[in-house]
Amino acid sequence: MLRAFEGSQHARLYAQFRPEPPAALIAHVLQYVRRSSPLHRAVDVGCGSGQNTRLLAPHFGSVLGTDISPAQVAEAAGSSTSGGGVTYQVAPAEEIPVPDGSVNLVTASVCFHWFDRERFLAEVDRVLAPGGVIAIYSYNEPSFRLPDGTVWTELDDIFKEVLYVHLADHWPMPTLLGDIMSKTHEAEAMISYPEIQWDEESYFIERPFSLELVLGEIASWSGYQELVAARGAADGDSLLRRTREKMCAVINDAQSRGIDVASATERRQSYLLMARKPAAE
Ligand SMILES: C[S@@+](CC[C@H](N)C(=O)[O-])C[C@H]1O[C@@H](n2cnc3c(N)ncnc32)[C@H](O)[C@@H]1O
């Protein structure tokens, strides 16, 4: 089993710099569950530092966040997500620590590609109550936008160079973000429930552009953390420093042309697979 989110410093970076799922996506998931199930109990599998768990918490009687990484679970449990109806537990996705038929919603946000997908889906079928829902979602890399909404190509290119060139040999699994989306989409054929839907067009995550956010997100990637583990912190720092310098040059150039860089944004595509366990006869 791949383990790539184990350090507490990594978990801290993850909590600080990774985006949370879009509110519209969460609203749609809740609406979909309500059609066949009460919102009593949800399990957020691969919860990481609790981004997604936190969004579910106000809507359910109780939410359990599980993750294989003790560091991620400690980070989540230490955040304001904990308390109320939310608990966290270290557990593999392939062994969800709840009784058969006891859950109305299972979510897997930005993590399905890490799991043993067959075993996870069998486990989801075990824990879901009749009429319960499995929702799997994630996002692609951001694209930067100038204040007039056009793509900020120079920044996109620098970002992609880090992702696909400098970190190419360090991703713990041989995958690119597009492959992660395909891996998620493939689950449509692996789930036997008759009611199933895939949507890669409706949801986007938007944040104001910030150089610190971009560099922090890079440092939170498993590929960056593997580079540091393999070659040392100095190499990681050097990559971040060079990326900062290149991005600063692009930003300064934009400012010299009168562009209001403070109004730039980052936008990324999000996608969602949902399926409903048939209600009891
Ligand atoms: C990219 S993070 C996603 C965190 C969070 N759900 C989010 O929305 O950002 C992937 C998480 O999956 C966890 N993970 C990887 N393999 C796992 C497994 N087999 N069982 C449970 N969690 C796993 C990692 O520890 C990590 O916290």
The ligand as an ORCA input file, in Angstrom:
! r2SCAN-3c Opt
* xyz 0 1
  C      -4.437     14.005     -1.511
  S      -4.946     13.601      0.118
  C      -6.686     14.031      0.169
  C      -7.126     14.624      1.485
  C      -8.528     15.207      1.569
  N      -9.550     14.181      1.464
  C      -8.809     16.312      0.579
  O      -9.960     16.444      0.158
  O      -7.920     17.105      0.253
  C      -4.977     11.871      0.011
  C      -5.186     11.217      1.369
  O      -5.472      9.825      1.183
  C      -4.846      9.122      2.232
  N      -4.709      7.720      1.809
  C      -3.899      7.222      0.855
  N      -4.067      5.889      0.759
  C      -5.007      5.541      1.674
  C      -5.638      4.319      2.036
  N      -5.342      3.177      1.421
  N      -6.551      4.353      3.021
  C      -6.880      5.513      3.632
  N      -6.339      6.705      3.331
  C      -5.416      6.717      2.355
  C      -3.530      9.839      2.442
  O      -2.962      9.567      3.698
  C      -3.956     11.291      2.258
  O      -4.295     11.913      3.478
*
